């Protein structure tokens, strides 16, 4: 999953108004297959979390611990849903 947003430093941008994120899927078919492999309630929560992060911006999502940075050099973030004993993990970059 990819994300296009011009944000020079998401860790220090919390004082700025959140810019809406746009998620662009690297491989939409692969992501759809991933969602299809999940129970409906879990897949729904993944989509809801993506929408929430998109609406509030990466800095706020990090502050709320909805996402975490997994690679500082490449700006790769992780969105993780833990529900019904299932850990649904999605990676994206800004």
Order of alpha helices (4+ residues) and beta strands (2+ residues): beta-beta-alpha-alpha-alpha-beta-beta-beta
